[in-house]
């Protein structure tokens, strides 16, 4: 009877250790999951910013294309550029 109790206690200790190990591993994996989700959100924000930047560049190129093509506009030479300076107010 003593041997049976000893074997059962050893099995119980082994099961308890495996439960503790499994819970610890699950917590570590959950923390890693949260970190990856935060990283994914940051990447989504960056993707949105890049999309906005691309659309801004495309809009500028489209305006320049229309100005050159349909309106026949060109970049003026240095002789035709006049710089105006604002007066400082006291």
Secondary structure, 3 states (H helix, E strand, C coil): CHHHHHHHHHHHHHHHHHHHHHHHHHHHHHHHHHHHHHHHHHHHHHHHHHHHHHHHHHHHHHHHHHHHHCCCCCCCCHHHCCCCCCCCCC
